[in-house]
Amino acid sequence: MMKHPAIVLLFIIIFTGCVHFKSYFNLFYNAKKDYEEAIKTEPPSKQKLDKVIERCGKIIKYYPTSRWVPDAVLLMGKAFLAKGEYSQAEEKFREFIKFFPEHKACNEARYMLAETYIKQGDLIKARELLEPLISTSKGQLCERAYYLLIQSYFEERAYYEAIDKGEQFLKRFPKSSYKGDVLLTLGAAYDSLRKYEHAATMYQQALRFATRKNPILIKLARAEILMGNVEEGLNKLEELRKRVTDPTEEEAIALEMARGYIELGDTNRAIDLLQKYTNSVNALLLLAEIYEWLCNYKEAAQYYDEIARKGAPLLRARASLRKEAIDKLLKYEADTSMTDTTIFRLAELYLFEFDQLDKARQYYLQVWQDYPQSRYAPKAGLALAWIARHKDNNPELACEYYEAVIERYPNTYYARKASELLNAVREGRDNKEQ
């Protein structure tokens, strides 16, 4: 017969509790460890992130009263964010903020939610979270939030706002661990505004904080080229090219060198260099653009076709559209009948798709002069007026075309439009609509 049943029962309760505690603690510990290992690689390990999500899910499901539940919810959100599954990440961060508003990590959840919104392109919602964080939090979290706010403006292409916020950051946090990243963002913003001297200054300062200096040195050399110091920029790239061992960096250097050769007008040298990197979609794109600039449309079409098979979805779509335009151009150029329709379509393609004003003007003139009875003739007259007015800065010639359209095609839509535009020119209004 058991002498001390109460003691035995107490022991069982304590032992069972310890087993449960150890079980869910191990789940969370392993989930956290997997997450830290997953984000060390680029891209993060999907397999490890799936394990994080699975383990956190078990804690939430099987141990709902555990002290680790809030941490599991937050960690699950981070894992979804790292995987690129933004709607699930948003859901978890919002759950955390709703159900654990007093938790010490609530501001971190707000920060992570803001980062998720930026990834989703909802920059306004992100700023609504970040600005209060910057005002109320301190230390590392405040700096992270401020840096993310700067990034949000950069992502929106609001470069002046990004620069303004970046300069404020540098004054407020002169010793921040994010200083190098902010300087790089400022450099990129100035780059986008074509203020290359300012960009170079920012990149030069960012070098002091960078562990990987080569990508910044490439940006600096590129800035030199864009400032007009082409030979100097190319020399820097050539020296850097001799030292690098990373294939990605080598490719980036080759692309910038090719752009430098293009600036010098040495397209043959650019093509020869790029031909060594035809596994790169970026090199293929630059080759396509070079051949298009040289009016070698058949060669350009071949490269666009290759990009349409290899590139990322957005680039594939862009390349497909470009190839489609080139195919139309080649088809119409090969049309030996050369009807008014074919000639007009060629003019439209050269003007709107290829920005070849001389060619466009040539074909519009052919329709205007040789096919006065064509339904395309008044359109050609208006197009010639538009080119004269907005591209050649010749309003007098534009007026001559407007008057001719009114005289040739009275009581038509084109005559009314020409009259309206003629009055606009005479009154000095810059109406670009046709």
C-alpha positions in Angstrom: 0.0 0.0 0.0 1.3 3.5 -0.9 2.3 5.4 2.2 2.5 8.9 0.7 0.1 9.2 -2.2 0.1 13.1 -2.1 3.9 13.2 -2.5 3.8 10.8 -5.4 1.0 12.7 -7.1 2.9 16.0 -6.7 6.0 14.3 -8.2 4.0 13.1 -11.2 2.6 16.6 -11.8 6.0 18.3 -11.5 7.6 15.6 -13.7 4.9 15.9 -16.3 5.1 19.7 -16.3 8.8 19.5 -16.8 8.5 17.1 -19.7 5.9 19.5 -21.3 8.1 22.5 -20.7 11.1 20.8 -22.1 9.1 19.6 -25.1 7.8 23.1 -26.2 11.1 24.8 -25.2 13.0 22.4 -27.5 10.5 23.1 -30.3 11.0 26.8 -30.0 14.8 26.6 -29.5 15.1 24.4 -32.6 12.8 26.7 -34.6 14.9 29.7 -33.7 18.1 27.9 -34.5 16.7 26.9 -37.9 15.6 30.4 -38.6 19.0 31.9 -37.8 20.7 29.3 -40.0 18.2 29.8 -42.9 18.8 33.5 -43.2 22.6 33.2 -43.3 22.3 32.0 -47.0 21.2 34.0 -50.0 18.5 33.2 -50.8 17.4 31.9 -47.4 17.0 28.2 -47.1 13.3 27.4 -47.9 13.7 23.9 -46.3 14.8 25.3 -43.0 12.2 28.1 -43.1 9.5 25.4 -43.6 10.8 23.6 -40.5 10.6 26.9 -38.5 6.9 27.4 -39.6 6.1 23.8 -38.8 7.7 23.9 -35.3 6.1 27.2 -34.4 2.7 25.9 -35.6 3.1 22.9 -33.2 3.8 25.2 -30.2 0.7 27.4 -31.0 -1.5 24.3 -31.6 -0.4 21.9 -28.8 0.8 24.3 -26.1 -1.6 27.3 -26.5 -1.0 28.5 -22.9 2.8 28.3 -23.1 4.8 31.4 -22.6 6.5 30.7 -25.9 3.3 31.2 -28.0 3.9 35.0 -28.7 7.5 34.3 -29.7 6.3 31.4 -31.9 3.8 33.7 -33.7 6.4 36.4 -34.3 9.0 33.9 -35.5 6.5 32.3 -37.8 5.8 35.7 -39.3 9.5 36.3 -39.9 9.9 32.9 -41.6 7.0 33.7 -43.9 8.6 37.1 -44.7 12.0 35.5 -45.4 10.2 33.0 -47.8 8.5 35.8 -49.6 5.0 34.7 -48.5 4.0 38.2 -47.6 0.2 37.7 -47.0 0.9 35.0 -44.4 3.7 37.1 -42.8 1.3 40.1 -42.6 -1.3 37.8 -41.0 1.1 36.6 -38.3 2.4 40.1 -37.4 -1.1 41.5 -37.2 -2.1 38.6 -34.9 0.8 39.3 -32.7 0.0 43.1 -32.4 -3.7 42.3 -31.7 -3.3 39.5 -29.2 -0.1 40.5 -27.4 -0.2 44.4 -27.3 1.7 44.6 -24.1 4.5 42.2 -25.2 8.0 43.6 -25.2 8.4 42.6 -28.8 5.3 44.4 -30.0 7.3 47.3 -31.6 9.5 44.7 -33.4 6.3 43.1 -34.8 5.2 46.6 -36.0 8.6 47.0 -37.7 8.3 43.6 -39.3 4.8 44.4 -40.5 6.1 47.6 -42.0 8.8 45.7 -43.8 6.1 43.3 -45.1 4.0 46.2 -46.4 7.0 47.6 -48.3 7.6 44.2 -49.9 3.9 44.2 -51.0 4.3 47.8 -52.3 2.0 49.4 -49.7 4.4 52.2 -48.8 1.7 54.4 -47.1 0.8 51.7 -44.6 4.4 51.0 -44.0 5.1 54.7 -43.2 2.1 54.8 -40.9 3.8 52.2 -38.8 7.4 53.4 -39.1 7.0 57.1 -38.2 5.5 56.4 -34.7 8.3 53.9 -34.1 10.9 56.5 -35.0 9.2 58.9 -32.6 8.7 56.6 -29.6 11.4 53.8 -29.8 15.1 54.0 -29.0 18.3 52.3 -30.0 18.7 49.7 -32.7 14.9 49.4 -33.4 14.6 53.2 -34.0 17.6 53.2 -36.4 16.2 50.2 -38.3 12.8 51.9 -38.6 14.4 55.1 -39.8 16.5 53.2 -42.4 13.4 51.3 -43.6 11.6 54.7 -43.9 14.4 55.9 -46.1 14.2 52.8 -48.2 10.4 53.2 -48.6 10.9 56.6 -50.3 13.7 55.2 -52.5 11.4 52.3 -53.6 8.8 54.9 -54.5 11.4 56.7 -56.5 10.8 59.7 -54.3 14.5 60.4 -54.4 14.6 63.9 -52.9 12.6 62.7 -49.9 14.9 59.7 -49.5 17.9 62.0 -49.6 16.3 64.4 -47.1 15.5 61.5 -44.7 18.9 60.0 -45.2 20.7 63.3 -44.3 18.5 63.6 -41.2 19.5 60.0 -40.2 23.2 60.7 -40.6 22.9 63.8 -38.3 20.8 62.0 -35.7 22.8 58.7 -35.7 26.4 59.5 -36.7 27.7 56.2 -35.2 24.9 54.0 -36.4 25.6 50.5 -37.7 23.3 51.4 -40.6 25.4 54.4 -41.6 27.0 52.5 -44.5 23.7 51.3 -45.8 22.2 54.8 -45.6 25.2 56.2 -47.5 24.7 53.6 -50.2 21.0 54.5 -50.5 21.9 58.2 -50.8 24.4 57.3 -53.5 21.8 55.3 -55.4 19.3 58.2 -55.0 21.7 60.7 -56.4 22.6 58.2 -59.2 18.9 58.0 -60.1 18.7 61.8 -60.2 21.8 61.9 -62.5 23.8 63.8 -59.9 26.8 61.6 -60.3 29.3 63.8 -58.4 27.1 63.6 -55.3 26.6 59.9 -55.9 30.4 59.3 -56.1 30.9 61.2 -52.8 28.3 59.0 -51.0 29.8 55.8 -52.4 33.3 56.9 -51.4 32.1 57.5 -47.8 30.2 54.2 -47.8 33.5 52.3 -48.6 34.7 52.9 -45.1 31.8 50.8 -43.7 31.6 48.1 -46.3 32.8 44.5 -45.8 32.4 43.8 -49.5 34.0 46.8 -51.2 34.0 45.6 -54.9 30.3 46.3 -55.6 30.8 49.9 -54.3 34.1 50.3 -56.3 32.1 49.3 -59.4 29.5 51.9 -58.7 32.3 54.5 -58.2 33.8 53.7 -61.6 30.4 53.8 -63.2 29.8 57.3 -61.7 33.2 58.4 -63.2 32.1 57.2 -66.6 28.7 59.0 -66.3 30.5 62.2 -65.2 32.3 62.1 -68.5 35.6 60.7 -67.2 35.2 57.6 -69.3 38.8 56.6 -69.7 39.4 57.0 -66.0 36.3 55.0 -65.1 37.3 52.2 -67.6 40.9 52.1 -66.2 39.5 51.6 -62.7 37.2 48.8 -63.9 40.0 47.1 -65.7 42.2 47.1 -62.6 39.3 45.8 -60.5 38.6 43.1 -63.1 42.1 41.7 -62.7 41.6 41.2 -58.9 38.0 39.8 -58.6 37.3 36.1 -58.3 33.5 36.3 -57.8 31.8 35.5 -61.2 28.9 37.8 -60.3 31.3 40.7 -59.7 33.2 39.9 -62.9 30.0 40.1 -64.9 29.0 43.4 -63.3 32.4 44.9 -64.2 32.1 43.6 -67.8 28.6 45.2 -68.1 29.9 48.6 -66.9 33.0 48.4 -69.1 30.7 47.7 -72.1 28.6 50.8 -71.3 31.8 52.8 -71.1 32.9 51.6 -74.5 29.5 52.6 -75.8 30.0 56.1 -74.4 33.3 56.2 -76.4 31.4 55.1 -79.5 33.3 51.8 -79.6 30.4 49.5 -80.0 32.5 46.7 -81.5 34.6 46.4 -78.4 31.5 46.5 -76.2 29.9 43.6 -78.3 33.2 41.6 -78.1 33.2 41.9 -74.3 29.5 41.1 -73.9 29.8 38.0 -76.1 31.8 36.3 -73.3 28.8 36.6 -70.9 25.8 35.4 -73.0 24.7 33.2 -70.1 23.7 36.5 -68.4 20.3 38.0 -69.2 21.7 41.5 -68.4 24.4 41.0 -71.1 21.9 39.8 -73.6 19.7 42.8 -72.9 22.6 45.2 -73.4 23.6 43.4 -76.7 20.0 43.7 -77.9 20.0 47.4 -77.1 23.3 48.0 -78.9 22.1 46.2 -82.0 18.9 48.2 -81.9 20.8 51.4 -81.6 22.9 50.3 -84.6 19.6 49.7 -86.5 20.6 46.0 -86.8 17.1 44.9 -85.9 17.4 41.3 -87.0 20.3 40.7 -84.6 18.5 42.7 -81.8 15.4 40.5 -82.3 17.4 37.3 -81.8 18.7 38.6 -78.5 15.2 39.7 -77.4 13.9 36.3 -78.3 16.6 34.7 -76.1 15.7 37.0 -73.2 12.0 36.1 -73.6 13.0 32.5 -72.9 15.5 33.1 -70.1 14.6 36.2 -68.2 12.5 37.0 -65.1 8.7 37.4 -65.9 8.8 41.2 -66.2 11.9 41.1 -68.4 10.4 38.3 -70.5 7.3 40.4 -71.1 9.3 43.5 -72.0 11.6 41.5 -74.4 8.5 39.8 -76.0 6.9 43.2 -76.7 10.2 44.6 -78.1 10.6 41.6 -80.4 7.0 41.9 -81.5 7.6 45.6 -82.5 10.8 44.6 -84.4 9.0 41.8 -86.2 6.3 44.2 -87.4 9.0 46.7 -88.5 10.9 44.0 -90.5 7.6 42.7 -92.0 6.6 46.2 -93.2 10.1 47.0 -94.5 10.1 43.7 -96.5 6.7 44.5 -98.0 7.5 45.3 -101.7 4.0 46.6 -102.4 4.6 49.6 -100.0 1.0 50.7 -99.9 -0.1 53.8 -98.0 -1.1 51.6 -95.1 2.3 50.0 -94.9 4.2 53.3 -95.2 2.0 54.9 -92.5 2.5 52.0 -90.1 6.2 52.2 -90.7 6.1 55.9 -89.8 4.2 55.1 -86.6 6.6 52.4 -85.6 9.7 54.5 -86.2 8.2 57.4 -84.2 6.6 55.7 -81.2 8.5 52.4 -80.9 12.0 53.2 -82.1 12.3 57.0 -81.6 13.8 57.3 -85.1 12.6 60.8 -86.1 14.3 61.0 -89.4 12.8 57.7 -90.6 9.4 58.6 -89.2 9.4 62.0 -90.9 10.5 60.4 -94.2 7.5 57.9 -94.2 5.0 60.5 -93.0 6.1 62.8 -95.8 5.7 60.0 -98.3 2.1 59.5 -97.2 1.4 63.2 -97.1 2.9 64.0 -100.5 2.2 60.8 -102.5 -1.2 59.7 -101.1 -3.2 62.9 -100.5 -6.5 60.9 -100.9 -5.5 58.3 -98.4 -7.3 58.1 -95.0 -3.9 58.3 -93.5 -2.9 61.5 -95.2 -4.5 63.9 -92.6 -3.0 61.9 -89.8 0.4 62.1 -91.4 0.0 65.9 -91.7 -0.8 66.2 -88.0 2.1 63.9 -87.1 4.5 66.0 -89.2 3.2 69.1 -87.4 3.8 67.4 -84.0 7.4 66.5 -85.0 8.0 70.1 -86.2 6.6 71.6 -83.1 7.7 69.3 -80.3 10.9 67.7 -81.6 12.3 70.2 -84.1 11.2 73.3 -82.1 9.8 74.8 -85.4 6.3 76.2 -84.7 6.3 78.0 -88.0 6.5 74.8 -89.9 4.0 73.2 -87.6 1.5 76.0 -88.4 2.1 75.4 -92.2 1.1 71.7 -91.7 -2.0 72.7 -89.6 -3.1 75.2 -92.3 -2.6 72.6 -95.0 -4.7 70.0 -93.2 -7.5 72.5 -92.7 -7.4 73.5 -96.4 -7.1 69.9 -97.8 -9.6 68.2 -95.5 -12.3 70.8 -94.5 -15.3 69.7 -92.4 -13.4 66.7 -90.9 -12.3 65.8 -87.4 -8.7 66.4 -88.6 -9.5 69.9 -89.8 -11.1 70.8 -86.4 -8.2 69.3 -84.5 -5.7 71.2 -86.7 -7.6 74.4 -86.1 -7.5 73.9 -82.4 -3.8 73.1 -82.4 -3.1 76.1 -84.7 -4.8 78.4 -82.3 -2.8 76.9 -79.4 0.5 77.6 -81.2 -0.5 81.2 -82.1 -1.6 81.8 -78.5 1.7 80.3 -77.2 0.1 77.3 -75.4 2.1 74.2 -75.2 -0.6 71.6 -76.0 1.1 68.3 -76.8 -2.1 66.5 -77.5 -3.0 65.6 -81.1 
